[in-house]
Amino acid sequence: MSPEWVIEIVRNAMLLSVALGGPFMVVAMGLGLTISVLQAATQVNEMTLAFVPKVVGAGACLWIGGGWMVERWLTFTHEMVAVMGPAAIGQ
């Protein structure tokens, strides 16, 4: 196992984590910014008013993109098992 190979695996794992976590972060940040602007405009400072839309948005993001996310994750896992061989699964 060469250092270049390990670096490539780690790089691919990091890119996958950004690709899978990115949509949640964008949705949560967008909703958080929108709610903050509305709270500042109306001067209503309620913590649940900011929390609940973020949770609903994250759930919607998972519902809409969940299939794609699982497909990407499984593809990466299959590639890692294929590259590493039987030693990767404990045989």
N, C-alpha and C positions, 0 to 999 in steps of 0.2 A: 504494500500500500504506500504509494508515493505521496509526498506532501502536496503536490499539485492536485492529485486525485481527491485528497481530503478537502482541500480548499474549494474545489469545484462542487463537492457534495454540500459543504457548508453554505457556499454561495447560493446554490439552488434551493436549499432549505430556507434560507433567509428570504429569498425572492418569493417563495411560496407563502411564507408567513405574512409577508407584506401584501401579497395578492389576496389572501384569505381574510386578513384582518382589516385591510384598507377600506372596503365598503362599509363596514361597521363604524369605523372611525369617521369617515366622511359624513355618514348619515347622522351620527351622534353630534358631531361638531356643527353641522348645518342646523339641526333642530335646536341645539343649545344656544347658538347665536340668535336664531329667530325668537326663541322664548325669552332670551335676555333682553332683546330689543323691545319686545312687547311688555315685559315686566318694567323696564325703564320708562316706557311711554305711559303706562297705566299706574305706575308706582305700586304695583301689587307684588310683594316679595314673599312668595310661598314656595317652599322647597319642593313640594310634591308637584307643583306646576312645571318645574324644570325636569324632574326625574321621570315622570310617567311618559311624556312624549318620547324621551330617549329610549326607554324600554320598548315601547310600542314600535318605534322606528327600527330598532335592532331586531325585533321579532319579525317585522315585515321584510327586512333585509335578508334574514335567514330563510324566510318562507319563499321569497322570490329567487334568491340565488343559492339556496341550499344544495340543489342538485348539481349545479356547476362546481360548487366548493367541494363537495364529496368526490366528484369525478376527478378534480385536480389533485386532491389529497391521495386518492387511491392510485392514480397514475404515478405519482411520485413514489409512493410506497412500493408499487410493483416494479418500478425501475430500480429502486434500491435493492430489493430482494433479488432481482435478476442480475444485477451487477455484482453483488456481494456473494451470491451463490447460496448453497445450503448452510454455510456457517452463519448466515444472517438470521435464520429461523431456528437455530439450535440443533441442527442435525449433525 
